[in-house]
Amino acid sequence: MHRRRTAAALAGAAVLAALTATAAPSAVAATTGPAGPPGAFTTCGTPGAPGLLQTRACIDVDGLQVRLYGHAYPTNPAWVPQTVGFKISGSAPGLPPGPPLYTSALVPSGGIYVGSITTTATCGSTVTANFSVDNGGWPPSPATVSVVVPC
């Protein structure tokens, strides 16, 4: 009976992680893509202050469509996978401010991409993403990245 409950709990945790975490983008760059006509590119900023997890804020741009999310990975090689809370927010000129996205994800030892806020931005505008740990008592390790949406 105990084994069945443990298996069910592990299966439930895997489903939760799949629902709240996103797949890794195909390419992660430290800087923005080339200026010019609209095209698809990914930008992840510098890591936030080290804590139990290292964080990076990321933005995908595809034409005028943008997606804000974060990347979290453990700083301890002996990390035991566990569910952690996160906060994602963003801004862009001309867009009304939206509430931050609070989500949680099961963080494996190899790290995970978390959350997704999508919107349409105007060409030439600067979009900013903020990503941090939101897990009571843990260091937030805030990270930020900004990109200009090409015209």
VMD Tcl script that builds the backbone (N, CA, C; Angstrom):
set m [mol new atoms 453]
animate dup $m
set s [atomselect $m all]
$s set {name element resname resid chain x y z} {
  {N N MET 1 A 0.832 -1.192 0.000}
  {CA C MET 1 A 0.000 0.000 0.000}
  {C C MET 1 A 0.872 1.249 0.000}
  {N N HIS 2 A 1.912 1.255 0.843}
  {CA C HIS 2 A 2.805 2.412 0.934}
  {C C HIS 2 A 3.519 2.650 -0.409}
  {N N ARG 3 A 3.919 1.557 -1.092}
  {CA C ARG 3 A 4.585 1.700 -2.397}
  {C C ARG 3 A 3.662 2.338 -3.423}
  {N N ARG 4 A 2.380 1.966 -3.401}
  {CA C ARG 4 A 1.425 2.540 -4.344}
  {C C ARG 4 A 1.263 4.040 -4.107}
  {N N ARG 5 A 1.195 4.457 -2.823}
  {CA C ARG 5 A 1.073 5.886 -2.523}
  {C C ARG 5 A 2.323 6.644 -2.955}
  {N N THR 6 A 3.494 6.058 -2.731}
  {CA C THR 6 A 4.746 6.698 -3.136}
  {C C THR 6 A 4.791 6.831 -4.655}
  {N N ALA 7 A 4.428 5.780 -5.374}
  {CA C ALA 7 A 4.412 5.833 -6.838}
  {C C ALA 7 A 3.417 6.874 -7.333}
  {N N ALA 8 A 2.260 6.941 -6.692}
  {CA C ALA 8 A 1.259 7.935 -7.090}
  {C C ALA 8 A 1.758 9.346 -6.827}
  {N N ALA 9 A 2.445 9.549 -5.697}
  {CA C ALA 9 A 2.983 10.879 -5.382}
  {C C ALA 9 A 4.050 11.282 -6.384}
  {N N LEU 10 A 4.927 10.345 -6.762}
  {CA C LEU 10 A 5.961 10.646 -7.760}
  {C C LEU 10 A 5.340 10.948 -9.121}
  {N N ALA 11 A 4.330 10.189 -9.502}
  {CA C ALA 11 A 3.652 10.444 -10.770}
  {C C ALA 11 A 2.979 11.811 -10.756}
  {N N GLY 12 A 2.349 12.162 -9.627}
  {CA C GLY 12 A 1.710 13.474 -9.508}
  {C C GLY 12 A 2.720 14.598 -9.604}
  {N N ALA 13 A 3.894 14.427 -8.970}
  {CA C ALA 13 A 4.945 15.451 -9.041}
  {C C ALA 13 A 5.443 15.608 -10.467}
  {N N ALA 14 A 5.573 14.510 -11.205}
  {CA C ALA 14 A 6.022 14.584 -12.595}
  {C C ALA 14 A 5.007 15.326 -13.458}
  {N N VAL 15 A 3.721 15.067 -13.243}
  {CA C VAL 15 A 2.676 15.763 -13.998}
  {C C VAL 15 A 2.698 17.253 -13.676}
  {N N LEU 16 A 2.826 17.610 -12.401}
  {CA C LEU 16 A 2.891 19.013 -12.006}
  {C C LEU 16 A 4.077 19.703 -12.661}
  {N N ALA 17 A 5.226 19.053 -12.661}
  {CA C ALA 17 A 6.415 19.647 -13.282}
  {C C ALA 17 A 6.187 19.855 -14.773}
  {N N ALA 18 A 5.557 18.902 -15.426}
  {CA C ALA 18 A 5.303 19.033 -16.859}
  {C C ALA 18 A 4.333 20.172 -17.162}
  {N N LEU 19 A 3.382 20.403 -16.268}
  {CA C LEU 19 A 2.404 21.467 -16.498}
  {C C LEU 19 A 2.968 22.856 -16.222}
  {N N THR 20 A 3.912 22.995 -15.284}
  {CA C THR 20 A 4.397 24.315 -14.908}
  {C C THR 20 A 5.727 24.664 -15.529}
  {N N ALA 21 A 6.444 23.705 -16.023}
  {CA C ALA 21 A 7.747 23.977 -16.628}
  {C C ALA 21 A 7.621 23.885 -18.135}
  {N N THR 22 A 8.483 24.597 -18.808}
  {CA C THR 22 A 8.450 24.584 -20.259}
  {C C THR 22 A 9.692 23.899 -20.794}
  {N N ALA 23 A 9.624 23.480 -22.015}
  {CA C ALA 23 A 10.782 22.863 -22.649}
  {C C ALA 23 A 11.870 23.906 -22.863}
  {N N ALA 24 A 13.083 23.449 -22.872}
  {CA C ALA 24 A 14.214 24.348 -23.101}
  {C C ALA 24 A 14.150 24.884 -24.524}
  {N N PRO 25 A 14.489 26.160 -24.720}
  {CA C PRO 25 A 14.520 26.681 -26.073}
  {C C PRO 25 A 15.649 26.024 -26.840}
  {N N SER 26 A 15.567 26.053 -28.173}
  {CA C SER 26 A 16.570 25.386 -28.981}
  {C C SER 26 A 17.919 26.086 -28.923}
  {N N ALA 27 A 17.932 27.375 -28.647}
  {CA C ALA 27 A 19.202 28.089 -28.551}
  {C C ALA 27 A 19.090 29.136 -27.459}
  {N N VAL 28 A 20.119 29.249 -26.657}
  {CA C VAL 28 A 20.142 30.249 -25.604}
  {C C VAL 28 A 21.368 31.111 -25.823}
  {N N ALA 29 A 21.152 32.392 -25.992}
  {CA C ALA 29 A 22.253 33.311 -26.254}
  {C C ALA 29 A 22.439 34.235 -25.068}
  {N N ALA 30 A 23.634 34.767 -24.925}
  {CA C ALA 30 A 23.900 35.711 -23.848}
  {C C ALA 30 A 23.598 37.135 -24.293}
  {N N THR 31 A 23.465 37.354 -25.580}
  {CA C THR 31 A 23.162 38.679 -26.103}
  {C C THR 31 A 22.013 38.567 -27.089}
  {N N THR 32 A 21.487 39.707 -27.497}
  {CA C THR 32 A 20.357 39.688 -28.422}
  {C C THR 32 A 20.830 39.321 -29.821}
  {N N GLY 33 A 19.872 38.959 -30.651}
  {CA C GLY 33 A 20.169 38.608 -32.034}
  {C C GLY 33 A 20.483 39.854 -32.847}
  {N N PRO 34 A 20.828 39.669 -34.103}
  {CA C PRO 34 A 21.199 40.790 -34.950}
  {C C PRO 34 A 20.022 41.729 -35.208}
  {N N ALA 35 A 20.335 43.013 -35.371}
  {CA C ALA 35 A 19.300 43.991 -35.710}
  {C C ALA 35 A 18.868 43.747 -37.149}
  {N N GLY 36 A 17.717 44.224 -37.498}
  {CA C GLY 36 A 17.242 44.060 -38.864}
  {C C GLY 36 A 15.805 43.619 -38.874}
  {N N PRO 37 A 15.403 42.927 -39.930}
  {CA C PRO 37 A 14.008 42.513 -40.031}
  {C C PRO 37 A 13.654 41.555 -38.899}
  {N N PRO 38 A 12.350 41.515 -38.551}
  {CA C PRO 38 A 11.938 40.635 -37.476}
  {C C PRO 38 A 12.375 39.202 -37.726}
  {N N GLY 39 A 12.814 38.551 -36.688}
  {CA C GLY 39 A 13.230 37.153 -36.770}
  {C C GLY 39 A 13.139 36.553 -35.389}
  {N N ALA 40 A 13.280 35.265 -35.325}
  {CA C ALA 40 A 13.188 34.586 -34.040}
  {C C ALA 40 A 14.557 34.511 -33.382}
  {N N PHE 41 A 14.620 34.850 -32.098}
  {CA C PHE 41 A 15.845 34.698 -31.327}
  {C C PHE 41 A 15.499 34.613 -29.850}
  {N N THR 42 A 16.447 34.098 -29.081}
  {CA C THR 42 A 16.305 33.956 -27.637}
  {C C THR 42 A 17.424 34.712 -26.959}
  {N N THR 43 A 17.090 35.400 -25.871}
  {CA C THR 43 A 18.087 36.096 -25.064}
  {C C THR 43 A 17.879 35.718 -23.608}
  {N N CYS 44 A 18.963 35.270 -22.960}
  {CA C CYS 44 A 18.951 35.019 -21.522}
  {C C CYS 44 A 19.995 35.931 -20.910}
  {N N GLY 45 A 19.638 36.599 -19.827}
  {CA C GLY 45 A 20.545 37.533 -19.184}
  {C C GLY 45 A 21.584 36.849 -18.327}
  {N N THR 46 A 22.359 37.659 -17.631}
  {CA C THR 46 A 23.369 37.135 -16.723}
  {C C THR 46 A 22.685 36.525 -15.509}
  {N N PRO 47 A 23.343 35.589 -14.849}
  {CA C PRO 47 A 22.724 34.945 -13.682}
  {C C PRO 47 A 22.464 35.933 -12.549}
  {N N GLY 48 A 21.424 35.648 -11.785}
  {CA C GLY 48 A 21.144 36.416 -10.576}
  {C C GLY 48 A 22.150 36.060 -9.495}
  {N N ALA 49 A 22.064 36.745 -8.375}
  {CA C ALA 49 A 22.971 36.463 -7.256}
  {C C ALA 49 A 22.827 35.000 -6.842}
  {N N PRO 50 A 23.943 34.320 -6.616}
  {CA C PRO 50 A 23.849 32.902 -6.247}
  {C C PRO 50 A 23.106 32.698 -4.932}
  {N N GLY 51 A 22.313 31.683 -4.913}
  {CA C GLY 51 A 21.592 31.257 -3.714}
  {C C GLY 51 A 21.556 29.747 -3.757}
  {N N LEU 52 A 20.487 29.147 -3.278}
  {CA C LEU 52 A 20.339 27.704 -3.414}
  {C C LEU 52 A 20.161 27.325 -4.880}
  {N N LEU 53 A 19.572 28.265 -5.642}
  {CA C LEU 53 A 19.424 28.089 -7.085}
  {C C LEU 53 A 20.030 29.291 -7.795}
  {N N GLN 54 A 20.593 29.053 -8.961}
  {CA C GLN 54 A 21.048 30.126 -9.836}
  {C C GLN 54 A 19.906 30.385 -10.815}
  {N N THR 55 A 19.639 31.637 -11.124}
  {CA C THR 55 A 18.532 31.965 -12.029}
  {C C THR 55 A 19.007 32.815 -13.197}
  {N N ARG 56 A 18.282 32.722 -14.300}
  {CA C ARG 56 A 18.456 33.597 -15.464}
  {C C ARG 56 A 17.079 33.939 -15.993}
  {N N ALA 57 A 16.872 35.201 -16.331}
  {CA C ALA 57 A 15.636 35.621 -16.989}
  {C C ALA 57 A 15.869 35.492 -18.497}
  {N N CYS 58 A 14.849 35.054 -19.225}
  {CA C CYS 58 A 14.984 34.827 -20.666}
  {C C CYS 58 A 13.796 35.430 -21.423}
  {N N ILE 59 A 14.058 35.808 -22.673}
  {CA C ILE 59 A 13.014 36.316 -23.564}
  {C C ILE 59 A 13.192 35.668 -24.934}
  {N N ASP 60 A 12.106 35.109 -25.460}
  {CA C ASP 60 A 12.062 34.648 -26.849}
  {C C ASP 60 A 11.358 35.731 -27.649}
  {N N VAL 61 A 11.908 36.098 -28.788}
  {CA C VAL 61 A 11.270 37.055 -29.682}
  {C C VAL 61 A 11.080 36.379 -31.038}
  {N N ASP 62 A 9.860 36.422 -31.556}
  {CA C ASP 62 A 9.553 35.889 -32.880}
  {C C ASP 62 A 8.660 36.911 -33.568}
  {N N GLY 63 A 9.275 37.774 -34.369}
  {CA C GLY 63 A 8.540 38.892 -34.949}
  {C C GLY 63 A 8.188 39.861 -33.836}
  {N N LEU 64 A 6.896 40.094 -33.644}
  {CA C LEU 64 A 6.455 40.977 -32.566}
  {C C LEU 64 A 5.943 40.194 -31.352}
  {N N GLN 65 A 5.967 38.867 -31.444}
  {CA C GLN 65 A 5.544 38.013 -30.324}
  {C C GLN 65 A 6.723 37.798 -29.382}
  {N N VAL 66 A 6.506 38.008 -28.083}
  {CA C VAL 66 A 7.558 37.789 -27.093}
  {C C VAL 66 A 7.061 36.842 -26.005}
  {N N ARG 67 A 7.981 36.059 -25.471}
  {CA C ARG 67 A 7.685 35.139 -24.380}
  {C C ARG 67 A 8.734 35.351 -23.300}
  {N N LEU 68 A 8.281 35.571 -22.061}
  {CA C LEU 68 A 9.160 35.786 -20.922}
  {C C LEU 68 A 9.122 34.539 -20.046}
  {N N TYR 69 A 10.283 34.088 -19.590}
  {CA C TYR 69 A 10.355 32.909 -18.737}
  {C C TYR 69 A 11.683 32.920 -18.000}
  {N N GLY 70 A 11.936 31.900 -17.212}
  {CA C GLY 70 A 13.177 31.844 -16.453}
  {C C GLY 70 A 13.826 30.482 -16.514}
  {N N HIS 71 A 15.106 30.462 -16.183}
  {CA C HIS 71 A 15.878 29.223 -16.106}
  {C C HIS 71 A 16.451 29.149 -14.694}
  {N N ALA 72 A 16.208 28.054 -14.009}
  {CA C ALA 72 A 16.714 27.856 -12.649}
  {C C ALA 72 A 17.498 26.562 -12.603}
  {N N TYR 73 A 18.651 26.610 -11.942}
  {CA C TYR 73 A 19.457 25.406 -11.809}
  {C C TYR 73 A 20.189 25.446 -10.465}
  {N N PRO 74 A 20.371 24.282 -9.855}
  {CA C PRO 74 A 20.975 24.207 -8.521}
  {C C PRO 74 A 22.444 24.634 -8.522}
  {N N THR 75 A 22.874 25.212 -7.403}
  {CA C THR 75 A 24.280 25.582 -7.241}
  {C C THR 75 A 25.042 24.491 -6.496}
  {N N ASN 76 A 24.331 23.528 -5.930}
  {CA C ASN 76 A 24.938 22.450 -5.159}
  {C C ASN 76 A 24.892 21.160 -5.975}
  {N N PRO 77 A 26.058 20.523 -6.234}
  {CA C PRO 77 A 26.047 19.285 -7.013}
  {C C PRO 77 A 25.292 18.135 -6.332}
  {N N ALA 78 A 25.068 18.238 -5.032}
  {CA C ALA 78 A 24.330 17.197 -4.314}
  {C C ALA 78 A 22.836 17.527 -4.203}
  {N N TRP 79 A 22.344 18.426 -5.040}
  {CA C TRP 79 A 20.939 18.853 -5.030}
  {C C TRP 79 A 20.002 17.653 -5.116}
  {N N VAL 80 A 18.978 17.664 -4.298}
  {CA C VAL 80 A 17.918 16.663 -4.345}
  {C C VAL 80 A 16.718 17.334 -5.008}
  {N N PRO 81 A 16.186 16.771 -6.121}
  {CA C PRO 81 A 15.057 17.401 -6.797}
  {C C PRO 81 A 13.930 17.727 -5.829}
  {N N GLN 82 A 13.413 18.952 -5.951}
  {CA C GLN 82 A 12.319 19.391 -5.091}
  {C C GLN 82 A 11.513 20.487 -5.777}
  {N N THR 83 A 10.297 20.682 -5.306}
  {CA C THR 83 A 9.420 21.700 -5.856}
  {C C THR 83 A 9.770 23.049 -5.243}
  {N N VAL 84 A 9.914 24.045 -6.118}
  {CA C VAL 84 A 10.327 25.387 -5.704}
  {C C VAL 84 A 9.369 26.401 -6.328}
  {N N GLY 85 A 9.076 27.478 -5.597}
  {CA C GLY 85 A 8.228 28.554 -6.107}
  {C C GLY 85 A 9.058 29.610 -6.832}
  {N N PHE 86 A 8.464 30.213 -7.870}
  {CA C PHE 86 A 9.135 31.229 -8.674}
  {C C PHE 86 A 8.189 32.385 -8.978}
  {N N LYS 87 A 8.775 33.529 -9.318}
  {CA C LYS 87 A 8.014 34.718 -9.718}
  {C C LYS 87 A 8.597 35.224 -11.038}
  {N N ILE 88 A 7.713 35.450 -12.016}
  {CA C ILE 88 A 8.108 35.963 -13.323}
  {C C ILE 88 A 7.271 37.198 -13.612}
  {N N SER 89 A 7.931 38.270 -14.058}
  {CA C SER 89 A 7.197 39.475 -14.434}
  {C C SER 89 A 7.922 40.131 -15.598}
  {N N GLY 90 A 7.271 41.104 -16.186}
  {CA C GLY 90 A 7.891 41.779 -17.311}
  {C C GLY 90 A 7.225 43.098 -17.605}
  {N N SER 91 A 7.860 43.848 -18.515}
  {CA C SER 91 A 7.303 45.140 -18.903}
  {C C SER 91 A 7.735 45.480 -20.322}
  {N N ALA 92 A 6.928 46.320 -20.948}
  {CA C ALA 92 A 7.223 46.834 -22.282}
  {C C ALA 92 A 6.461 48.142 -22.449}
  {N N PRO 93 A 7.074 49.152 -23.076}
  {CA C PRO 93 A 6.365 50.423 -23.290}
  {C C PRO 93 A 5.082 50.199 -24.083}
  {N N GLY 94 A 4.035 50.876 -23.681}
  {CA C GLY 94 A 2.774 50.796 -24.406}
  {C C GLY 94 A 1.894 49.630 -23.990}
  {N N LEU 95 A 2.395 48.741 -23.169}
  {CA C LEU 95 A 1.583 47.627 -22.698}
  {C C LEU 95 A 1.176 47.879 -21.258}
  {N N PRO 96 A -0.063 47.585 -20.920}
  {CA C PRO 96 A -0.478 47.781 -19.530}
  {C C PRO 96 A 0.282 46.813 -18.632}
  {N N PRO 97 A 0.663 47.261 -17.438}
  {CA C PRO 97 A 1.373 46.344 -16.542}
  {C C PRO 97 A 0.461 45.195 -16.123}
  {N N GLY 98 A 1.001 44.021 -16.177}
  {CA C GLY 98 A 0.236 42.850 -15.768}
  {C C GLY 98 A 0.748 42.340 -14.445}
  {N N PRO 99 A -0.035 41.517 -13.789}
  {CA C PRO 99 A 0.423 40.959 -12.510}
  {C C PRO 99 A 1.549 39.957 -12.767}
  {N N PRO 100 A 2.431 39.784 -11.793}
  {CA C PRO 100 A 3.475 38.767 -11.963}
  {C C PRO 100 A 2.854 37.376 -11.985}
  {N N LEU 101 A 3.567 36.459 -12.596}
  {CA C LEU 101 A 3.164 35.061 -12.623}
  {C C LEU 101 A 3.894 34.342 -11.494}
  {N N TYR 102 A 3.134 33.770 -10.571}
  {CA C TYR 102 A 3.705 32.951 -9.505}
  {C C TYR 102 A 3.451 31.503 -9.889}
  {N N THR 103 A 4.501 30.711 -9.920}
  {CA C THR 103 A 4.369 29.312 -10.304}
  {C C THR 103 A 5.370 28.484 -9.519}
  {N N SER 104 A 5.222 27.195 -9.590}
  {CA C SER 104 A 6.195 26.316 -8.954}
  {C C SER 104 A 6.539 25.198 -9.925}
  {N N ALA 105 A 7.723 24.622 -9.711}
  {CA C ALA 105 A 8.177 23.549 -10.591}
  {C C ALA 105 A 9.096 22.619 -9.810}
  {N N LEU 106 A 9.099 21.362 -10.192}
  {CA C LEU 106 A 10.014 20.392 -9.639}
  {C C LEU 106 A 11.359 20.617 -10.318}
  {N N VAL 107 A 12.358 21.053 -9.558}
  {CA C VAL 107 A 13.664 21.394 -10.116}
  {C C VAL 107 A 14.585 20.181 -10.020}
  {N N PRO 108 A 14.961 19.589 -11.168}
  {CA C PRO 108 A 15.890 18.465 -11.143}
  {C C PRO 108 A 17.329 18.965 -11.006}
  {N N SER 109 A 18.254 18.074 -10.829}
  {CA C SER 109 A 19.655 18.462 -10.639}
  {C C SER 109 A 20.224 19.198 -11.845}
  {N N GLY 110 A 19.700 18.952 -13.030}
  {CA C GLY 110 A 20.189 19.619 -14.238}
  {C C GLY 110 A 19.546 20.965 -14.512}
  {N N GLY 111 A 18.585 21.398 -13.690}
  {CA C GLY 111 A 17.902 22.675 -13.892}
  {C C GLY 111 A 16.655 22.523 -14.737}
  {N N ILE 112 A 15.926 23.649 -14.875}
  {CA C ILE 112 A 14.646 23.615 -15.580}
  {C C ILE 112 A 14.291 25.018 -16.074}
  {N N TYR 113 A 13.574 25.081 -17.204}
  {CA C TYR 113 A 12.994 26.332 -17.692}
  {C C TYR 113 A 11.601 26.435 -17.090}
  {N N VAL 114 A 11.251 27.618 -16.566}
  {CA C VAL 114 A 10.033 27.772 -15.781}
  {C C VAL 114 A 9.163 28.903 -16.310}
  {N N GLY 115 A 7.860 28.643 -16.373}
  {CA C GLY 115 A 6.868 29.683 -16.642}
  {C C GLY 115 A 6.825 30.145 -18.080}
  {N N SER 116 A 5.856 30.998 -18.349}
  {CA C SER 116 A 5.700 31.539 -19.691}
  {C C SER 116 A 4.679 32.676 -19.652}
  {N N ILE 117 A 5.141 33.861 -19.966}
  {CA C ILE 117 A 4.250 35.005 -20.167}
  {C C ILE 117 A 4.434 35.405 -21.618}
  {N N THR 118 A 3.358 35.409 -22.392}
  {CA C THR 118 A 3.455 35.784 -23.795}
  {C C THR 118 A 2.656 37.050 -24.052}
  {N N THR 119 A 3.150 37.853 -24.980}
  {CA C THR 119 A 2.470 39.086 -25.346}
  {C C THR 119 A 2.966 39.538 -26.714}
  {N N THR 120 A 2.346 40.571 -27.232}
  {CA C THR 120 A 2.782 41.200 -28.471}
  {C C THR 120 A 3.385 42.543 -28.114}
  {N N ALA 121 A 4.551 42.837 -28.664}
  {CA C ALA 121 A 5.229 44.107 -28.404}
  {C C ALA 121 A 5.297 44.909 -29.694}
  {N N THR 122 A 5.495 46.210 -29.575}
  {CA C THR 122 A 5.644 47.046 -30.759}
  {C C THR 122 A 7.095 47.012 -31.220}
  {N N CYS 123 A 7.299 47.163 -32.519}
  {CA C CYS 123 A 8.662 47.126 -33.037}
  {C C CYS 123 A 9.452 48.314 -32.483}
  {N N GLY 124 A 10.697 48.059 -32.136}
  {CA C GLY 124 A 11.559 49.085 -31.572}
  {C C GLY 124 A 11.428 49.251 -30.069}
  {N N SER 125 A 10.460 48.558 -29.448}
  {CA C SER 125 A 10.284 48.706 -28.001}
  {C C SER 125 A 11.261 47.803 -27.244}
  {N N THR 126 A 11.553 48.184 -26.017}
  {CA C THR 126 A 12.413 47.385 -25.149}
  {C C THR 126 A 11.531 46.588 -24.197}
  {N N VAL 127 A 11.694 45.288 -24.226}
  {CA C VAL 127 A 10.937 44.381 -23.364}
  {C C VAL 127 A 11.876 43.888 -22.267}
  {N N THR 128 A 11.394 43.875 -21.029}
  {CA C THR 128 A 12.197 43.439 -19.886}
  {C C THR 128 A 11.510 42.267 -19.197}
  {N N ALA 129 A 12.294 41.259 -18.830}
  {CA C ALA 129 A 11.799 40.111 -18.069}
  {C C ALA 129 A 12.531 40.055 -16.734}
  {N N ASN 130 A 11.785 39.732 -15.684}
  {CA C ASN 130 A 12.343 39.558 -14.342}
  {C C ASN 130 A 11.974 38.157 -13.857}
  {N N PHE 131 A 12.923 37.478 -13.256}
  {CA C PHE 131 A 12.704 36.113 -12.782}
  {C C PHE 131 A 13.407 35.938 -11.444}
  {N N SER 132 A 12.707 35.350 -10.476}
  {CA C SER 132 A 13.319 35.140 -9.169}
  {C C SER 132 A 12.692 33.938 -8.466}
  {N N VAL 133 A 13.420 33.451 -7.469}
  {CA C VAL 133 A 12.914 32.386 -6.600}
  {C C VAL 133 A 11.909 33.026 -5.646}
  {N N ASP 134 A 10.786 32.379 -5.425}
  {CA C ASP 134 A 9.769 32.850 -4.482}
  {C C ASP 134 A 9.390 31.665 -3.594}
  {N N ASN 135 A 10.322 31.310 -2.730}
  {CA C ASN 135 A 10.164 30.131 -1.888}
  {C C ASN 135 A 10.530 30.535 -0.465}
  {N N GLY 136 A 9.548 30.744 0.389}
  {CA C GLY 136 A 9.732 31.234 1.743}
  {C C GLY 136 A 11.074 30.954 2.394}
  {N N GLY 137 A 11.826 32.000 2.706}
  {CA C GLY 137 A 13.098 31.880 3.394}
  {C C GLY 137 A 14.299 31.660 2.494}
  {N N TRP 138 A 14.082 31.374 1.211}
  {CA C TRP 138 A 15.197 31.153 0.292}
  {C C TRP 138 A 15.647 32.488 -0.290}
  {N N PRO 139 A 16.936 32.628 -0.630}
  {CA C PRO 139 A 17.380 33.844 -1.328}
  {C C PRO 139 A 16.672 33.939 -2.683}
  {N N PRO 140 A 16.201 35.129 -3.065}
  {CA C PRO 140 A 15.431 35.247 -4.305}
  {C C PRO 140 A 16.266 35.107 -5.580}
  {N N SER 141 A 17.548 35.401 -5.528}
  {CA C SER 141 A 18.428 35.315 -6.696}
  {C C SER 141 A 17.796 35.981 -7.923}
  {N N PRO 142 A 17.388 37.266 -7.818}
  {CA C PRO 142 A 16.683 37.914 -8.930}
  {C C PRO 142 A 17.568 38.090 -10.165}
  {N N ALA 143 A 16.968 37.885 -11.322}
  {CA C ALA 143 A 17.663 38.055 -12.588}
  {C C ALA 143 A 16.777 38.870 -13.526}
  {N N THR 144 A 17.402 39.677 -14.375}
  {CA C THR 144 A 16.675 40.545 -15.312}
  {C C THR 144 A 17.367 40.493 -16.669}
  {N N VAL 145 A 16.584 40.634 -17.714}
  {CA C VAL 145 A 17.127 40.758 -19.062}
  {C C VAL 145 A 16.199 41.691 -19.854}
  {N N SER 146 A 16.771 42.456 -20.767}
  {CA C SER 146 A 15.988 43.337 -21.653}
  {C C SER 146 A 16.448 43.133 -23.082}
  {N N VAL 147 A 15.504 43.227 -24.016}
  {CA C VAL 147 A 15.823 43.153 -25.445}
  {C C VAL 147 A 15.002 44.199 -26.186}
  {N N VAL 148 A 15.514 44.634 -27.315}
  {CA C VAL 148 A 14.784 45.516 -28.214}
  {C C VAL 148 A 14.151 44.654 -29.288}
  {N N VAL 149 A 12.856 44.816 -29.498}
  {CA C VAL 149 A 12.133 44.082 -30.536}
  {C C VAL 149 A 12.469 44.726 -31.878}
  {N N PRO 150 A 13.074 43.966 -32.788}
  {CA C PRO 150 A 13.488 44.566 -34.065}
  {C C PRO 150 A 12.287 44.941 -34.933}
  {N N CYS 151 A 12.540 45.897 -35.823}
  {CA C CYS 151 A 11.496 46.330 -36.766}
  {C C CYS 151 A 11.727 45.708 -38.124}
}
mol reanalyze $m
mol bondsrecalc $m
mol representation Tube
mol addrep $m
